[in-house]
Amino acid sequence: MKNPAPLTGITVLAIEQAIAAPLCTRQLAELGARVIKIERPGTGDFARHYDDRVKGLSSHFVWTNRSKQSLTLDLKKPEARKIVRQLLADVDVLVQNLAPGAVDRLGLGYQSLHPEYPRLICCDISGYGASGSYASKKAYDLLLQAEAGLLTVTGTESGMVKSGISIADIAAGTQAHSAILAALIQRGNTGEGSHISVSLLEAMVEWMGYPLYYAYEGAEPPPRTASDHATIFPYGAFVTGDEQVIMLGLQNEREWLVFCQEMLEDESLAADPRFISNPLRSANRALLRSIIEEKFASSSAAELKAKLDAARIACADVNELSRVWDHPQLQELGRFTSFPSPAGTLRGFLPPASNSEFDHALSAVPALGEHTQEILRELGFSEADRERLKAEAVI
């Protein structure tokens, strides 16, 4: 029999919206924490309304809010803030990504809360950090991709291209998640809570480590090379004889020799002075690409992938999203699951890090305010009190 998920007994209060904080807290929820998500009465997290692609629900919201409870509170009202303070008596972690300074104005910042709740861990996720000249700027994912330099290394020589996913939000959410786990361990050692500050800018700069160091002390940055690796070649997309595209990647000289022997059937290319090292292959990539694709033109994608696999050369399909939903390896690993939602049962994926000792705690995507009455009952509010709070638009 497996153990309970490791964060069982931990309660997280999330004053969150959009992607970064919700992704962080969903991961905490699926490690067993009870996550109570505070949303605006009537409208909720604005990510609920980004689109309606999942049986009428927002794809962003479904992705980042499974396994939580939804509590509606208008935090502009004093009585709502009193309810938050009642909740905090039994809360371990407070996560928020409101506009800069908003939680401090509400009296819910770390400095205000720490004297009363010394074991509370507060995690603030912001765009640019809590101080400095950029602190008050609005920060959306694409803007942070630009500020952190990502757009200068994605795209083609003729134009930059943004990441197709909310990569700055994801970077910040994952950094916040690991920082909270560390803070829980620290609290176990010291008995004290702590204050975590994570910004999208700092998280993206961490993820930009390779190109930033490649351009160290003003050196030329890596070029934009579309679907190819900027500095390693051959490593990217190649057209096959049946006009399919496959990805292949060579990482070292041993693989290059094998590639020349088995795939190009010309071992002399391995010692060609134009291709004898990765920097030279990268510098002469247009010529090398023409040699590779001329050889590939006589074979189908399936034939080439079989030969590449046999030669132990890394390769991959360029899958459409519909094919990922039926990916054979994900099926064989048992990574698909289902979970409830306001729109009925949805298909999805298990969290990526499986553990032999516990199962992740997966539950429904909550409807707006679905758990408000339950949570207020737990706090001792009578039915009459709850009706009054609803009539006064506090909840």
Secondary structure, DSSP 8 states (H G I E B T S, - for coil): --B--TTTT-EEEEE--SSHHHHHHHHHHTTT-EEEEEE-TTT--GGGGS--TBTTB-HHHHHHHTT-EEEE--TTSHHHHHHHHHHHTT-SEEEE--STTHHHHTT-SHHHHTTT-TT-EEEEEESS-SSSTTTTS---HHHHHHHTTGGGTSEETTEE---SS-HHHHHHHHHHHHHHHHHHHHHHHHS---EEEEEHHHHHHHHTHHHHHHTGGG-------TTS-SSSSSEEEEE-TTS-EEEEE--SHHHHHHHHHHTSS-GGGGG-TTTSSHHHHHHTHHHHHHHHHHHHTTS-HHHHHHHHHHTT-EEEE---HHHHTT-HHHHHTT-EEEE--TTS-EEEE--S--BTTB---------TTTTHHHHHHHTT--HHHHHHHHHTT--
